[in-house]
Amino acid sequence: MEPLSLIYWIKFSLGVLAALICILLSVNNIITGVTIGFVTYIISDKVLKQLFIDKVDNLSNVTKTGIGIYIITFIFFWALLYTILRFS
């Protein structure tokens, strides 16, 4: 598997993980949720840069790859899980 494809799927999974963290912490405030998502992304970006330093041409590609899917996945799963748990 290509390194950038692997980074893409890792960031997809991290979006789900960040949403689960918000649910487990019972985050009801949007500012707190966005902060958790942002911090998770920043930490994962630093770790991924260290892991893929020799496998990609430009380290900025690690940051750019998968940012959209991370945001969309995080928002989608947080809203979905919050709705299911809140209204069931």
N, CA, C and O atoms as a GROMACS GRO file, in nm:
protein
  352
    1MET      N    1   0.084  -0.117   0.000
    1MET     CA    2   0.000   0.000   0.000
    1MET      C    3   0.089   0.124   0.000
    1MET      O    4   0.190   0.130   0.070
    2GLU      N    5   0.051   0.221  -0.078
    2GLU     CA    6   0.126   0.347  -0.087
    2GLU      C    7   0.125   0.419   0.048
    2GLU      O    8   0.026   0.412   0.121
    3PRO      N    9   0.233   0.488   0.082
    3PRO     CA   10   0.237   0.558   0.211
    3PRO      C   11   0.126   0.662   0.227
    3PRO      O   12   0.067   0.674   0.335
    4LEU      N   13   0.095   0.738   0.121
    4LEU     CA   14  -0.008   0.840   0.133
    4LEU      C   15  -0.147   0.778   0.146
    4LEU      O   16  -0.234   0.835   0.212
    5SER      N   17  -0.169   0.664   0.084
    5SER     CA   18  -0.296   0.594   0.101
    5SER      C   19  -0.311   0.544   0.244
    5SER      O   20  -0.419   0.551   0.303
    6LEU      N   21  -0.203   0.495   0.298
    6LEU     CA   22  -0.204   0.448   0.437
    6LEU      C   23  -0.232   0.564   0.533
    6LEU      O   24  -0.308   0.549   0.628
    7ILE      N   25  -0.171   0.678   0.507
    7ILE     CA   26  -0.194   0.797   0.589
    7ILE      C   27  -0.341   0.838   0.581
    7ILE      O   28  -0.400   0.876   0.682
    8TYR      N   29  -0.398   0.832   0.462
    8TYR     CA   30  -0.538   0.867   0.441
    8TYR      C   31  -0.629   0.781   0.529
    8TYR      O   32  -0.716   0.834   0.598
    9TRP      N   33  -0.609   0.650   0.527
    9TRP     CA   34  -0.694   0.560   0.605
    9TRP      C   35  -0.668   0.570   0.754
    9TRP      O   36  -0.758   0.548   0.835
   10ILE      N   37  -0.545   0.603   0.792
   10ILE     CA   38  -0.516   0.626   0.933
   10ILE      C   39  -0.591   0.748   0.982
   10ILE      O   40  -0.647   0.747   1.092
   11LYS      N   41  -0.594   0.854   0.903
   11LYS     CA   42  -0.665   0.975   0.943
   11LYS      C   43  -0.816   0.954   0.944
   11LYS      O   44  -0.886   1.014   1.026
   12PHE      N   45  -0.867   0.870   0.856
   12PHE     CA   46  -1.009   0.833   0.862
   12PHE      C   47  -1.039   0.766   0.996
   12PHE      O   48  -1.136   0.801   1.063
   13SER      N   49  -0.955   0.671   1.034
   13SER     CA   50  -0.973   0.600   1.161
   13SER      C   51  -0.958   0.693   1.281
   13SER      O   52  -1.029   0.679   1.380
   14LEU      N   53  -0.868   0.787   1.271
   14LEU     CA   54  -0.849   0.883   1.380
   14LEU      C   55  -0.968   0.977   1.394
   14LEU      O   56  -0.999   1.022   1.504
   15GLY      N   57  -1.035   1.007   1.284
   15GLY     CA   58  -1.158   1.086   1.291
   15GLY      C   59  -1.266   1.014   1.369
   15GLY      O   60  -1.337   1.074   1.450
   16VAL      N   61  -1.278   0.884   1.345
   16VAL     CA   62  -1.372   0.802   1.422
   16VAL      C   63  -1.330   0.796   1.568
   16VAL      O   64  -1.414   0.808   1.657
   17LEU      N   65  -1.202   0.779   1.593
   17LEU     CA   66  -1.151   0.774   1.730
   17LEU      C   67  -1.177   0.905   1.805
   17LEU      O   68  -1.217   0.902   1.921
   18ALA      N   69  -1.155   1.018   1.740
   18ALA     CA   70  -1.179   1.147   1.804
   18ALA      C   71  -1.327   1.164   1.836
   18ALA      O   72  -1.361   1.220   1.941
   19ALA      N   73  -1.415   1.117   1.749
   19ALA     CA   74  -1.558   1.124   1.776
   19ALA      C   75  -1.594   1.035   1.894
   19ALA      O   76  -1.676   1.073   1.978
   20LEU      N   77  -1.535   0.917   1.902
   20LEU     CA   78  -1.560   0.828   2.016
   20LEU      C   79  -1.511   0.889   2.147
   20LEU      O   80  -1.576   0.874   2.250
   21ILE      N   81  -1.398   0.957   2.143
   21ILE     CA   82  -1.347   1.025   2.262
   21ILE      C   83  -1.447   1.130   2.310
   21ILE      O   84  -1.474   1.142   2.429
   22CYS      N   85  -1.502   1.206   2.216
   22CYS     CA   86  -1.602   1.308   2.252
   22CYS      C   87  -1.726   1.243   2.314
   22CYS      O   88  -1.782   1.296   2.410
   23ILE      N   89  -1.768   1.131   2.259
   23ILE     CA   90  -1.885   1.062   2.313
   23ILE      C   91  -1.855   1.004   2.452
   23ILE      O   92  -1.937   1.017   2.543
   24LEU      N   93  -1.739   0.942   2.467
   24LEU     CA   94  -1.705   0.882   2.596
   24LEU      C   95  -1.688   0.987   2.706
   24LEU      O   96  -1.714   0.960   2.823
   25LEU      N   97  -1.644   1.106   2.668
   25LEU     CA   98  -1.629   1.214   2.765
   25LEU      C   99  -1.758   1.294   2.783
   25LEU      O  100  -1.762   1.389   2.861
   26SER      N  101  -1.862   1.256   2.712
   26SER     CA  102  -1.993   1.324   2.717
   26SER      C  103  -1.981   1.472   2.684
   26SER      O  104  -2.034   1.557   2.756
   27VAL      N  105  -1.912   1.502   2.578
   27VAL     CA  106  -1.892   1.640   2.535
   27VAL      C  107  -2.021   1.690   2.470
   27VAL      O  108  -2.066   1.634   2.370
   28ASN      N  109  -2.079   1.796   2.526
   28ASN     CA  110  -2.200   1.856   2.472
   28ASN      C  111  -2.172   1.993   2.411
   28ASN      O  112  -2.258   2.048   2.341
   29ASN      N  113  -2.057   2.047   2.436
   29ASN     CA  114  -2.020   2.180   2.390
   29ASN      C  115  -1.942   2.168   2.260
   29ASN      O  116  -1.846   2.091   2.252
   30ILE      N  117  -1.981   2.244   2.160
   30ILE     CA  118  -1.916   2.236   2.029
   30ILE      C  119  -1.770   2.282   2.035
   30ILE      O  120  -1.685   2.228   1.965
   31ILE      N  121  -1.742   2.383   2.118
   31ILE     CA  122  -1.605   2.434   2.129
   31ILE      C  123  -1.512   2.327   2.187
   31ILE      O  124  -1.401   2.308   2.138
   32THR      N  125  -1.559   2.259   2.288
   32THR     CA  126  -1.479   2.152   2.349
   32THR      C  127  -1.458   2.038   2.250
   32THR      O  128  -1.348   1.983   2.242
   33GLY      N  129  -1.562   2.002   2.175
   33GLY     CA  130  -1.551   1.895   2.076
   33GLY      C  131  -1.454   1.928   1.965
   33GLY      O  132  -1.373   1.844   1.924
   34VAL      N  133  -1.462   2.050   1.916
   34VAL     CA  134  -1.371   2.093   1.810
   34VAL      C  135  -1.228   2.097   1.863
   34VAL      O  136  -1.134   2.062   1.791
   35THR      N  137  -1.210   2.137   1.986
   35THR     CA  138  -1.076   2.139   2.046
   35THR      C  139  -1.020   1.998   2.057
   35THR      O  140  -0.902   1.976   2.027
   36ILE      N  141  -1.102   1.904   2.098
   36ILE     CA  142  -1.057   1.764   2.106
   36ILE      C  143  -1.019   1.714   1.967
   36ILE      O  144  -0.916   1.649   1.950
   37GLY      N  145  -1.101   1.743   1.867
   37GLY     CA  146  -1.071   1.703   1.730
   37GLY      C  147  -0.943   1.766   1.678
   37GLY      O  148  -0.863   1.700   1.612
   38PHE      N  149  -0.924   1.895   1.708
   38PHE     CA  150  -0.805   1.967   1.662
   38PHE      C  151  -0.679   1.913   1.728
   38PHE      O  152  -0.578   1.891   1.661
   39VAL      N  153  -0.684   1.892   1.858
   39VAL     CA  154  -0.568   1.841   1.931
   39VAL      C  155  -0.533   1.700   1.884
   39VAL      O  156  -0.416   1.667   1.867
   40THR      N  157  -0.635   1.618   1.862
   40THR     CA  158  -0.612   1.483   1.811
   40THR      C  159  -0.543   1.488   1.675
   40THR      O  160  -0.451   1.410   1.649
   41TYR      N  161  -0.587   1.579   1.589
   41TYR     CA  162  -0.526   1.590   1.457
   41TYR      C  163  -0.381   1.637   1.465
   41TYR      O  164  -0.295   1.582   1.398
   42ILE      N  165  -0.355   1.736   1.547
   42ILE     CA  166  -0.218   1.790   1.559
   42ILE      C  167  -0.123   1.684   1.613
   42ILE      O  168  -0.012   1.667   1.562
   43ILE      N  169  -0.165   1.612   1.716
   43ILE     CA  170  -0.080   1.507   1.773
   43ILE      C  171  -0.056   1.396   1.671
   43ILE      O  172   0.057   1.350   1.654
   44SER      N  173  -0.162   1.354   1.603
   44SER     CA  174  -0.147   1.247   1.504
   44SER      C  175  -0.060   1.292   1.387
   44SER      O  176   0.015   1.212   1.330
   45ASP      N  177  -0.069   1.419   1.350
   45ASP     CA  178   0.013   1.471   1.240
   45ASP      C  179   0.162   1.465   1.276
   45ASP      O  180   0.244   1.426   1.193
   46LYS      N  181   0.195   1.502   1.399
   46LYS     CA  182   0.335   1.496   1.442
   46LYS      C  183   0.386   1.352   1.446
   46LYS      O  184   0.500   1.324   1.406
   47VAL      N  185   0.302   1.260   1.493
   47VAL     CA  186   0.342   1.120   1.500
   47VAL      C  187   0.357   1.062   1.359
   47VAL      O  188   0.454   0.992   1.331
   48LEU      N  189   0.263   1.092   1.271
   48LEU     CA  190   0.270   1.041   1.134
   48LEU      C  191   0.390   1.097   1.058
   48LEU      O  192   0.450   1.026   0.976
   49LYS      N  193   0.425   1.221   1.084
   49LYS     CA  194   0.543   1.278   1.019
   49LYS      C  195   0.669   1.202   1.060
   49LYS      O  196   0.758   1.178   0.978
   50GLN      N  197   0.676   1.165   1.187
   50GLN     CA  198   0.792   1.090   1.233
   50GLN      C  199   0.795   0.948   1.176
   50GLN      O  200   0.901   0.895   1.144
   51LEU      N  201   0.678   0.887   1.163
   51LEU     CA  202   0.671   0.751   1.110
   51LEU      C  203   0.699   0.744   0.960
   51LEU      O  204   0.758   0.646   0.913
   52PHE      N  205   0.658   0.846   0.886
   52PHE     CA  206   0.670   0.843   0.740
   52PHE      C  207   0.776   0.939   0.687
   52PHE      O  208   0.770   0.977   0.570
   53ILE      N  209   0.871   0.978   0.769
   53ILE     CA  210   0.971   1.076   0.729
   53ILE      C  211   1.055   1.028   0.611
   53ILE      O  212   1.093   1.109   0.526
   54ASP      N  213   1.083   0.900   0.604
   54ASP     CA  214   1.165   0.847   0.495
   54ASP      C  215   1.083   0.796   0.377
   54ASP      O  216   1.139   0.764   0.272
   55LYS      N  217   0.951   0.787   0.393
   55LYS     CA  218   0.867   0.725   0.291
   55LYS      C  219   0.796   0.823   0.200
   55LYS      O  220   0.741   0.782   0.098
   56VAL      N  221   0.794   0.952   0.234
   56VAL     CA  222   0.730   1.052   0.150
   56VAL      C  223   0.834   1.155   0.106
   56VAL      O  224   0.936   1.175   0.172
   57ASP      N  225   0.805   1.218  -0.007
   57ASP     CA  226   0.899   1.316  -0.062
   57ASP      C  227   0.899   1.446   0.019
   57ASP      O  228   1.004   1.504   0.047
   58ASN      N  229   0.779   1.491   0.056
   58ASN     CA  230   0.765   1.619   0.123
   58ASN      C  231   0.679   1.598   0.248
   58ASN      O  232   0.570   1.541   0.239
   59LEU      N  233   0.725   1.642   0.362
   59LEU     CA  234   0.651   1.621   0.487
   59LEU      C  235   0.520   1.697   0.491
   59LEU      O  236   0.430   1.660   0.567
   60SER      N  237   0.507   1.802   0.412
   60SER     CA  238   0.379   1.874   0.410
   60SER      C  239   0.270   1.789   0.347
   60SER      O  240   0.151   1.812   0.371
   61ASN      N  241   0.309   1.690   0.266
   61ASN     CA  242   0.209   1.598   0.210
   61ASN      C  243   0.143   1.515   0.319
   61ASN      O  244   0.027   1.477   0.306
   62VAL      N  245   0.215   1.487   0.426
   62VAL     CA  246   0.157   1.412   0.538
   62VAL      C  247   0.046   1.494   0.602
   62VAL      O  248  -0.059   1.440   0.636
   63THR      N  249   0.069   1.623   0.619
   63THR     CA  250  -0.032   1.710   0.680
   63THR      C  251  -0.152   1.727   0.589
   63THR      O  252  -0.267   1.723   0.635
   64LYS      N  253  -0.128   1.746   0.461
   64LYS     CA  254  -0.237   1.772   0.366
   64LYS      C  255  -0.320   1.649   0.333
   64LYS      O  256  -0.439   1.659   0.308
   65THR      N  257  -0.258   1.533   0.334
   65THR     CA  258  -0.327   1.410   0.297
   65THR      C  259  -0.425   1.371   0.406
   65THR      O  260  -0.386   1.349   0.521
   66GLY      N  261  -0.551   1.361   0.371
   66GLY     CA  262  -0.652   1.312   0.462
   66GLY      C  263  -0.714   1.412   0.556
   66GLY      O  264  -0.793   1.374   0.642
   67ILE      N  265  -0.682   1.540   0.542
   67ILE     CA  266  -0.739   1.639   0.634
   67ILE      C  267  -0.890   1.651   0.613
   67ILE      O  268  -0.965   1.667   0.710
   68GLY      N  269  -0.934   1.645   0.490
   68GLY     CA  270  -1.077   1.655   0.460
   68GLY      C  271  -1.154   1.536   0.514
   68GLY      O  272  -1.260   1.553   0.576
   69ILE      N  273  -1.104   1.417   0.491
   69ILE     CA  274  -1.173   1.298   0.540
   69ILE      C  275  -1.172   1.293   0.692
   69ILE      O  276  -1.267   1.244   0.752
   70TYR      N  277  -1.067   1.343   0.754
   70TYR     CA  278  -1.063   1.348   0.900
   70TYR      C  279  -1.175   1.437   0.953
   70TYR      O  280  -1.249   1.397   1.043
   71ILE      N  281  -1.188   1.557   0.898
   71ILE     CA  282  -1.289   1.651   0.945
   71ILE      C  283  -1.429   1.597   0.921
   71ILE      O  284  -1.514   1.601   1.011
   72ILE      N  285  -1.454   1.546   0.801
   72ILE     CA  286  -1.587   1.494   0.768
   72ILE      C  287  -1.621   1.373   0.854
   72ILE      O  288  -1.733   1.363   0.905
   73THR      N  289  -1.527   1.283   0.871
   73THR     CA  290  -1.551   1.163   0.952
   73THR      C  291  -1.575   1.200   1.098
   73THR      O  292  -1.665   1.146   1.162
   74PHE      N  293  -1.496   1.292   1.150
   74PHE     CA  294  -1.512   1.335   1.288
   74PHE      C  295  -1.650   1.395   1.311
   74PHE      O  296  -1.720   1.357   1.406
   75ILE      N  297  -1.691   1.487   1.227
   75ILE     CA  298  -1.822   1.552   1.243
   75ILE      C  299  -1.936   1.451   1.225
   75ILE      O  300  -2.031   1.450   1.303
   76PHE      N  301  -1.925   1.367   1.123
   76PHE     CA  302  -2.031   1.271   1.095
   76PHE      C  303  -2.050   1.173   1.211
   76PHE      O  304  -2.162   1.153   1.258
   77PHE      N  305  -1.941   1.111   1.256
   77PHE     CA  306  -1.954   1.011   1.361
   77PHE      C  307  -1.990   1.072   1.496
   77PHE      O  308  -2.062   1.010   1.575
   78TRP      N  309  -1.941   1.191   1.524
   78TRP     CA  310  -1.978   1.256   1.649
   78TRP      C  311  -2.128   1.287   1.650
   78TRP      O  312  -2.196   1.259   1.748
   79ALA      N  313  -2.178   1.343   1.540
   79ALA     CA  314  -2.322   1.373   1.531
   79ALA      C  315  -2.405   1.245   1.534
   79ALA      O  316  -2.508   1.240   1.602
   80LEU      N  317  -2.362   1.143   1.462
   80LEU     CA  318  -2.436   1.018   1.458
   80LEU      C  319  -2.443   0.952   1.595
   80LEU      O  320  -2.551   0.917   1.642
   81LEU      N  321  -2.329   0.935   1.658
   81LEU     CA  322  -2.326   0.869   1.789
   81LEU      C  323  -2.397   0.951   1.896
   81LEU      O  324  -2.465   0.896   1.982
   82TYR      N  325  -2.380   1.082   1.891
   82TYR     CA  326  -2.448   1.169   1.986
   82TYR      C  327  -2.600   1.156   1.972
   82TYR      O  328  -2.672   1.146   2.071
   83THR      N  329  -2.647   1.156   1.848
   83THR     CA  330  -2.790   1.144   1.822
   83THR      C  331  -2.843   1.009   1.868
   83THR      O  332  -2.948   1.002   1.932
   84ILE      N  333  -2.772   0.904   1.836
   84ILE     CA  334  -2.817   0.770   1.875
   84ILE      C  335  -2.823   0.756   2.027
   84ILE      O  336  -2.921   0.703   2.081
   85LEU      N  337  -2.722   0.803   2.097
   85LEU     CA  338  -2.718   0.789   2.241
   85LEU      C  339  -2.811   0.885   2.314
   85LEU      O  340  -2.867   0.852   2.418
   86ARG      N  341  -2.829   1.002   2.259
   86ARG     CA  342  -2.912   1.104   2.324
   86ARG      C  343  -3.060   1.076   2.310
   86ARG      O  344  -3.137   1.097   2.404
   87PHE      N  345  -3.101   1.029   2.193
   87PHE     CA  346  -3.244   1.017   2.164
   87PHE      C  347  -3.293   0.873   2.160
   87PHE      O  348  -3.400   0.846   2.106
   88SER      N  349  -3.217   0.781   2.215
   88SER     CA  350  -3.266   0.642   2.216
   88SER      C  351  -3.308   0.599   2.355
   88SER      O  352  -3.352   0.486   2.374
   0.00000   0.00000   0.00000
